[in-house]
Amino acid sequence: MKLFIHRKDLRTGDLAAFDYLQEAGAPVMHLLILDPFLLQKGRDKEHSGVNFLRHVRRLRDLYEKEGRTLHIVYGAPDEVLDRLLNMLKGGELEIDEVVVHRDFTPYARDRDRKLTEAADKHGAAFTPLLDTLMIDPQTFAEFTGKDGYYKIFAPFHRKWLEYLAHAPNEPSSTVLSDLTEGQVDREWADEFRVPFDLNDYEPADEWTEKLEPFLQNGIEEYGDKRDYYPELPASGINPHVNAGAVSIRELYARATRLENSDEWVRQLAFREFYYYLAIYDEDYFSYEKKYDLSALTDEHFERWAKGETGIPAIDAAMRGLNESGLMPNRLRILCAMFLTKNLQCPFTLGEKYFRRKLLDYDNVQNRGNWLWCASLGANSAPYFRVVNPVTQSEKYDPNGEHIREWLPELTEEDVATVHQPRPDAIVDLKASRAAAIEVYKGIVNGS
Ligand SMILES: Cc1cc2nc3c(=O)[nH]c(=O)nc-3n(C[C@H](O)[C@H](O)[C@H](O)COP(=O)(O)OP(=O)(O)OC[C@H]3O[C@@H](n4cnc5c(N)ncnc54)[C@H](O)[C@@H]3O)c2cc1C
């Protein structure tokens, strides 16, 4: 029998692993391990954890509808695997291969090293397949013929498009019911019982409810309107993408069938670029050690996190995030630059905060974007780039709608003043900008 372990691929169709398992022909046991490490410190109650668990609930329901079993357990993945392989060893349902989709964070790599060891111990193969990306990074690297890797997005994007024209990656039609189920009694999982009730989580909404209206009405204007966040022209698909409820192949295929989808597809390439950097840039997850960040301070971090800085666009964005788990991309840039530059706070604090709060949190994407805003890393904004949250707010939220939505104290404020810093603002924008440029010049140049 084969074992498939779901991770960030919470769907029942168009999975690289299902194609592979159908080809193998053997019965399959389907498992999902809720990892205490990833849900610790109350994360199961925060937006990012809740989004994941709502998708787990949806996945369980999809399996049930098909009359199939998804074993859901709670425990350290290598311990769960060790126990399961041991229990089934020598029997009719002995597992000879464990199949997963690859992930690229340091935690995921270490987890998979331990899973490989557990599989080895019981003579089973461990097969990680690529599912999260449109490109296979290895063959892409050969295709580019490049010495080293792309550090800048534009040339990567050009080659990415060329590569996909040359090696299309179409969605697969294989679904759960195409696989034979290896029927294992559920009792084995008693020892790894989930310590909360999954029924307390509403099943996640269907991703098609977000995507279809966007493809019909929004995609053409995406390039021009994306940043005008009160109109919310972006798709809002990302919480589903990062839980793996929809494959990236499906998104790409549906978008490229339409005219004027280039700008949106470019964002899919951006997502891919950050994964690519996470694979090839050996400092990607450790830039905070490479730079000397000792000149920075956490003095104003709490005020930023609570949305109490006295800068309306920032406070509205942070309070909106805290309440809803949502924040449009433009506001993420403003908040991240404000924290790292005007408040001179290490990017890692903001990164960790977003980890808990964002509905669509993804370690690789979050880090890549925080590095960009903080002017650190291979692909980043120049150190002297410090956006002004007042002028940006005036431009992208001209009537102050977003501010009024989240800051009740400004509901009646005149449009001429609603964007302006409040009298108790924690920093002066002009002075803090100038100071930040000096400090970041030193950090980036190592002086
Ligand atoms: C400081 C900061 C932190 C961020 N943290 C995350 C994060 O944790 N997880 C995450 O997925 N994105 C993150 N982003 C990127 C971006 O803000 C979101 O992907 C975007 O807001 C999703 O909006 P949407 O669902 O409407 O997708 P759309 O705007 O419709 O875009 C479609 C797809 O393109 C991709 N995409 C869009 N913008 C970006 C981008 N800037 N970088 C990479 N991919 C992009 C996403 O996969 C998205 O599903 C962050 C950006 C910043 C500035």
The ligand as a Gaussian input file, in Angstrom:
#p B3LYP/6-31G(d) Opt

LIG

0 1
 C        4.764000      42.769000       3.826000
 C        4.020000      41.811000       2.931000
 C        3.688000      40.545000       3.403000
 C        3.031000      39.623000       2.579000
 N        2.735000      38.387000       3.077000
 C        2.178000      37.454000       2.252000
 C        1.905000      36.154000       2.739000
 O        2.117000      35.819000       3.900000
 N        1.365000      35.268000       1.866000
 C        1.136000      35.580000       0.563000
 O        0.728000      34.695000      -0.195000
 N        1.373000      36.803000       0.084000
 C        1.885000      37.758000       0.891000
 N        2.113000      39.019000       0.401000
 C        1.895000      39.283000      -1.031000
 C        0.530000      39.889000      -1.428000
 O        0.196000      40.967000      -0.597000
 C       -0.615000      38.863000      -1.426000
 O       -0.225000      37.734000      -2.153000
 C       -1.829000      39.501000      -2.070000
 O       -2.267000      40.589000      -1.290000
 C       -2.941000      38.500000      -2.241000
 O       -4.070000      39.168000      -2.699000
 P       -5.196000      38.421000      -3.529000
 O       -5.637000      37.189000      -2.801000
 O       -6.255000      39.416000      -3.836000
 O       -4.427000      37.966000      -4.815000
 P       -4.229000      38.747000      -6.189000
 O       -3.757000      40.130000      -5.964000
 O       -5.435000      38.567000      -7.031000
 O       -2.992000      37.949000      -6.828000
 C       -3.136000      36.618000      -7.354000
 C       -2.051000      35.753000      -6.826000
 O       -0.776000      36.332000      -7.112000
 C        0.115000      36.141000      -6.037000
 N        0.608000      37.450000      -5.569000
 C       -0.001000      38.639000      -5.631000
 N        0.785000      39.609000      -5.131000
 C        1.926000      39.010000      -4.729000
 C        3.136000      39.455000      -4.131000
 N        3.364000      40.742000      -3.810000
 N        4.089000      38.552000      -3.854000
 C        3.914000      37.246000      -4.161000
 N        2.792000      36.762000      -4.721000
 C        1.803000      37.626000      -5.003000
 C       -0.642000      35.445000      -4.944000
 O       -0.302000      34.070000      -4.961000
 C       -2.114000      35.588000      -5.322000
 O       -2.854000      34.456000      -4.999000
 C        2.717000      39.977000       1.235000
 C        3.032000      41.275000       0.784000
 C        3.672000      42.179000       1.621000
 C        4.004000      43.536000       1.093000

